[in-house]
Amino acid sequence: MLTELKPSEKVQDYLLEDKIAIVKFATKTCPPCKMLKPVFEKLALNEDLKDVVFIAADANEHPQAREYGVSSVPTILFFKGDKVLGQNVGFVPEKPLHDFLVKLQKGEMPE
């Protein structure tokens, strides 16, 4: 399931204890963000990732972008519960992102 975060909502409103969440901060105009959007949307529907919480937020409009230190887009944050496990800046192809999320679900922290 993919949640488009409104500026009035907080990431924490959608984080679930012991669940993996992926939060994408992007803008409407950056080319890598445009490339990542369909990948993110497709993965949100993937049966292997049905227990992962997918959250998207506009980095220009959402106040938490600054809170999480987003200075380049797209920035992806990975959570387990309310704890940030890591981040990625820039475009990520579908297969590596899928594989990374599957490992996180299994409790493996890839390098």
Residue pairs with C-beta under 8 A, 6 or more apart in sequence:
1 44
1 53
1 54
2 40
2 41
2 44
2 45
2 54
2 55
2 56
3 14
3 53
3 54
3 55
3 56
4 56
4 57
5 11
5 14
5 23
5 55
5 56
5 57
5 62
7 58
7 61
7 62
7 63
10 64
11 21
11 23
11 55
11 57
11 64
11 68
11 79
12 82
14 21
14 53
14 55
15 21
15 53
15 79
15 81
15 82
16 53
16 81
17 81
17 82
18 80
18 81
19 51
19 52
19 53
19 80
19 81
20 51
20 52
20 53
20 78
20 79
20 80
20 101
20 104
20 105
21 52
21 53
21 54
21 55
21 78
21 79
21 80
22 40
22 52
22 53
22 54
22 55
22 76
22 77
22 78
22 79
22 101
23 55
23 56
23 57
23 68
23 76
23 77
23 79
24 36
24 40
24 54
24 55
24 56
24 57
24 74
24 75
24 76
25 57
25 58
25 59
25 62
25 65
25 68
25 70
25 73
25 74
25 75
25 76
25 77
26 33
26 36
26 37
26 56
26 57
26 58
26 59
26 73
26 74
26 75
27 33
27 58
27 59
27 60
27 73
28 58
30 73
30 74
32 73
32 74
32 90
32 91
33 73
33 74
35 91
36 74
36 91
36 92
39 92
39 93
39 94
39 97
40 54
40 56
42 94
43 49
43 52
43 54
43 94
43 97
43 98
43 101
44 52
44 54
46 98
48 98
48 102
49 98
49 101
49 102
49 105
51 105
52 101
52 104
52 105
53 79
57 64
57 65
59 65
59 70
59 73
59 74
59 75
65 75
68 75
68 77
68 84
68 87
72 89
72 90
73 89
74 89
74 90
74 91
75 87
75 88
75 89
76 87
76 88
76 89
76 92
76 97
77 84
77 86
77 87
78 84
78 85
78 86
78 87
78 88
78 100
78 104
79 85
80 104
85 104
85 109
100 110
103 109
103 110
104 110
